[in-house]
Amino acid sequence: MFSGIIAAVGRITQLTPREVGFRLHVDAGKLDLADVALGDSIAHNGVCLTVVAKEGNSFAVDVSPETLSCTVGLDAPGPVNLEKALRLSDVIGGHLVSGHVDGVGEVLRFDPVGDNRLLEIRAPKDIARYIARKGSIVVDGTSLTTNAVNGTDFTINLIPHTLENTTLHRLQPGSKVNLEVDLIARYCERLLSAERE
């Protein structure tokens, strides 16, 4: 589990083809790897991946074709939002995040509002029902609060701190982003549908 509070912006430096999928080599940036062991989970733009090698301030993770087919931002060198998995004693500054991407959204607007940015995203239709006004949403691994929801489109206000400490400042209309909806919404739906069955 994760909280959606980005610890560092790292960089995918290389992709090595494997028999199936790729091995991503990642420069951890400011992410402290001292307590990271092989087998630990690190979220990359919201995608939970397992550390399979580590050397100095870099590590490697394997990514499958399935993961590549339903996410964005892991198929080429470039910056990635990084977060280590939570410990039970950690403060949850964002919300409970599984690191399993529900779908890829498209940025419609990224407009300045003072030193903030108004971000509007169109979600895939099959997950839009889980997105609620003033609810939690994960965008490229970052826990955010929705301002408004209109059908499949929703808006978020990004503050300067978020813009400075994540990759979200690079967004523009047409950008694709990984989305994970709130776990609570999914469980509520399942409980209600199970009762009807």
C-alpha positions, 0 to 999 in steps of 0.5 A: 500500500501507498499514500500517494505522497510522492517522495521523490522524482526519479528517472528511468535511465534505460529499458533492457528487453527481457524475454517477456517485458522490460527491466527498467533501470531507475535513478532514484533521485532524492529517494533514500534507498538505504532501507530498500531491499530486493523484493520491496515495492516502489510505486512509479507514476502510481504503478507498484513494481518490485525492486529486483536489483539495487546499486548505489542510488539506482535500482531496477524493476521488471515490468510486464507487457500487461502493465505496459498495455494499461499504463503510461510513462513506463515505456521510455526513459524519463522522469517518474514520481516515486514512493516507497511502500508504507509501513504500518507506523507511517502517517498517511498524508494522502489516502490509501493507494494500492499502486494498481492503475485503474485506467489512463486519463487524458488531460483536457486543460492545464491552466494557470490560476495565480501560481496554482494550476487548474487540471482537467482530466477525462477519465475512461467511462468505466471508472468515471463512476468512482470519481466523486466531487471532493473525493480522492483520486491518484494521478500519476501516483499523486494523491489529489482531491477533485474539485468538480466532476462532470460526467467523465471529466473532473478538475483538480487544483494543483498547488505550487508544492505539488507542482515543484515536487512531482512530474505533474508540472510537465502536463499539457492538454493531450497528456496521458496520465495513470489514474487510480480511483479510491479503494473505498468506492470500489468496495462500497460498490461491491458490497452493494452489488453482492447484496443485490445478487 
